[in-house]
Amino acid sequence: MRNKTFDVVGKIEKPFTKTIGRFGSLIPTSGVHGGMQEQAVRLIRKEKVKVIETKITPNPDGKGEPRYEVRELKTISEYNPDDKNEVIKVNTNGIIELKDQAVRNSILKNLSEDEKAKLAAGKPVTIITAYNPTRGLPADFLESAAGKFFDGSASSLGLSIGINRGMAIAYAGRNKNYNYDFSLYSQGNIIGLGAINNLKNNGLSLENVENIRMYGTPITQKSMEEAVERMKKNNSDKIPNVYSAVNKDDPIGDNAATFGLSGVIAERNGVTLNKSDVPFHKPTDFLGGLPLFKAVGREEAGALLPLPTILDPEKHKEAIDQYEKTKQDAIRDGKDVDEAIKDWKRKWAIRHENSIPITPDDVEKIAENYELDKNDKDYTKKLNKLLKQAFNDKHGSYIYESAKLGTEITDIFRKASEKGELTDDDKKILEKNIIKIKKI
């Protein structure tokens, strides 16, 4: 009887969770973990963070959606792969992500070339999500703002909100016999910084964490670098690499996309090939270390990554004609067709703010890989949704390699700023790295 009651309540809750609950925080359903009412409590009380393991098993023929097996763990250390050399990937999600969405995003941000090769070989891949529960948009924004002010650092007088303290416990539950690779997405960066400060305050380390990768981050990379640097004594002088990626016009990471509201929302003053004279040091930099002011005055210069351009048959007819001609010319002349296409894409990208073109052939290949049925009346709708998620989501379209390459691009701009100019060699390296990020 009790299970039937829960089933009925769950069915009634579901539509409210996905609409009013997720975007309004008004109805305290279980899917949004109590809404604003519970959020008010959890700003102070420690959050119990759920650790979710997702095992991805590819289809035998290598096409279509793989099989996903999801289970909740007591601690991160409960996942013990047979391969002792496996670097375990742990993701902390962003705002308004229901649990299934957070799990999906964890997969997208953590499929490196190694993982893709394993899946292609028919081997399973496992990703861990340290789940930051959503309580709806207003509640999540409140938590994010409070997290910027109270991140457990000295400038916050050691004070930290409940999710930061709970996430610190989750991070501390690692297995010392394995190495880890942490990724933080959106609000997950605020929480990750607070959790790391809490670990440091309690004398704990990140000794077996190799990397911290930041995606769509509303905080500066420097603040994370300083946090892990302060942990050196706890870490036997070994600290993780910190990498960061922000897409151009990402409303959470690029302050130009948030009307320049540095610190309040975004903290990155974007640098691109077309805007390379952004200063890396400003007289107001000291505000980033002051209590209270750090949450609204913190800012840093950094690379903005361009999103690909999906070639539309109507808007980009000339480009598509050029692409088809490139293919036919390569076939006629006996040249490597794939190399000819890569060269055409590179040249097109250079003329279009380094945005890599996604051709009709690419789109067709994607549809085939996901086994979309062209006879399905919703084929176009499903395909467009898939393409947007993969290529056109300013705040969501990040891949595993984005963070490291984004940091390398920022470093090139930083050195150019010190030299006073961006050389032709610098530009060639930048173009090469940007193409690497957006390759298919």
SULFEN-V338284 format. One record per helix or strand. SS is the DSSP state (A for helix, B for strand). FROM is the first residue (numbers start at 1). TO is the last residue. Records with the same first field share a line. If there is no record, write none. Layout:
SS = FROM-TO / FROM-TO
This chain:
A = 2-24 / 35-42 / 76-78 / 99-110 / 113-120 / 137-149 / 154-156 / 162-172 / 187-201 / 221-229 / 255-258 / 283-289 / 294-297 / 317-332 / 337-351 / 360-369 / 379-392 / 402-419 / 424-437
B = 50-57 / 67-73 / 87-92 / 125-131 / 151-151 / 160-160 / 179-185 / 209-215 / 241-245 / 247-247 / 254-254 / 268-272 / 275-275 / 300-303 / 305-305 / 309-310 / 357-358
